[in-house]
Amino acid sequence: KLTKREEQITELLAWGASKKEIPDLLPTKPGRKPIAIRTVENTVRNIYEKLGIQKVNELAAWYFCTRFKISFDLSPLHRKMFAVGLLAL
């Protein structure tokens, strides 16, 4: 289970934002500074650990599969083809 902040960062990464862009894209309360890039990097590391993945491509595939309720039980070939299709979008 991801925290609200982890979900926000996951969504931004899945849609193609870089780690450096994320602090400016996240909502902040009035009068507060954006989070630091180091915080984003640590949060991404925690996300990868929780999900058991290693690359942003895998994160994007996980995000879109869970968001659109696509089964993870697909054969490896179908999974790769689907991941490439999602990344092409």
N, C-alpha and C positions, 0 to 999 in steps of 0.2 A: 504494500500500500504506500503510495507516494503522498507526501505532504502537499498542501495547496501550492506552496512556492515551487516545489519540485515539479508539479503538474504544469505550472505556468512556464517554467524553463523548458520542460520536455516539449510542450506545444511549440514554443518559439524555435527550438532546435529542429524539430520535425518539419517545420515549414521553411527551414533554410537559413535562419538567423545564425550569425557567428557568435561565439562566446563574448567577443568584444562589443557586439551590438546589443546584447541582452540587457545590460543595466539601463540603457536608455529606453528600451521597449517595455520594461516592466512598470506596472503602475506604482506610483509612490504617493505617500500622503503629503498634503501641502506642507511646505517648509522643511521637508526631509530630502536628503541627498539620495541619488540612486545607489544601489548596492555596488560594492567593489567587484572588479573583474575576478579577483582572487576568490571572493565568495561564490561567484558563478562557477568557477572552476571546481571548487570544493563540492558544491551542490551537484554538479554534473558527475563528479566522481562517485558521490553517494547514490545517485540515480543508477549509474552503471552497475554498482555493486548490488543494489536491491534487485535489479532486473536480470543480473547475470549476463550482461552484454559488454562489448568492448569498443564499439564504434558508433558513430553518429548515424550511419546507415541502418544499423540494427535497431537503434533507438527510433528512427523514423518509421521503420517497418512495424515495430511493436506498437508505436503510437497509433498509426492508421489502422492496424488490425484490431486493436482494442476499441478504438473510437467507432469504427464501423462494424464491429462485431463479426470479424472474419476469423474463421477457425485457425488455430495454430496447428491443427492435426493434419494439415496438408502435407503431401509428400515433399521431400526436399527440393525436387525439381520445380514443382508447382509453387512452393514458397519463394524460391529464388526468382522465378518468373514474375510472380506477383510483386515482390519487393522492387524489382527493376521497373515494373510498370508504375508503381507508386512513386518511385524516385524520379521517373520521367515526368510525372505531373508537376 
